[in-house]
Amino acid sequence: MIPWLEIDSRFPDVEQALTEEQGAAGLLAAGADLSPKRLLNAYQHGIFPWFSEGQPVLWWSTDPRMVLKTSDFKLSDSLKKRLNKSLKDPRWRFRFDTAFEQVMRHCAEPRKSQEGTWISEEIIAGYTALHKMGYAHSSEVWLDDELVGGAYGICIGKMFYGESMFAKVTDASKMALSQLVVFLRKHDVKMIDCQQETSHLASFGAKPIRRHDFMQHVEQAI
């Protein structure tokens, strides 16, 4: 069983999250809302929302936690060449925070590998509110004035929490992530939270770490 959160409820300690043996590794709580105050409080405590349409808000804190240290970020040689070429081509533009909601909506579009999306209208509203407050950001790739790739996430202090990426042309999401990493390095942000372990994230240099170690970094970074 997990606790049900009312609007004024506090989050339980992340160590109370369910384990793999309990059938839902990392599931911590359900309920409450996606207000900016609730979302900021969640991220500050290593917690993130993830749920599908028709479900209550579900809150997670995975262990291990997939993270990408900005110093460990890597790209293939072929992608480096394409990125360097694009940076010199005036048809390509790399921007931040000029189309945040548009990036979210592209990320929410169904993909071949999945039937639906967890980025609901409720999620879009919550994160757009955070964007207006200066906490949520988008990295954008434009080709001939069309948004063709992007990534978005939350930044609190010197901690960045990655949420999702999209690409309308080959490698555009990777380009968006690359430019985000460059920007974060310049601002001394050393870690991107990737939440869950995937081979795709691992190809960029992301690695799983213990939740305890992740929380120690978060406490210092925010």
Salt bridges, closest charged atoms under 4 A:
GLU15 OE1 - ARG211 NH2 3.60
ASP63 OD2 - ARG211 NH2 3.98
ASP89 OD2 - ARG91 NE 3.54
ASP97 OD2 - HIS137 ND1 2.78
GLU101 OE2 - ARG105 NE 3.02
GLU109 OE2 - HIS106 ND1 3.25
GLU109 OE1 - LYS168 NZ 2.54
GLU121 OE2 - ARG105 NH1 2.79
ASP144 OD2 - ARG91 NH1 3.39
ASP171 OD2 - ARG82 NH1 3.48
ASP171 OD1 - LYS174 NZ 3.64
ASP188 OD2 - LYS158 NZ 3.35
ASP188 OD1 - LYS190 NZ 2.57
ASP193 OD2 - ARG65 NH2 2.88
ASP213 OD1 - ARG210 NH2 3.00
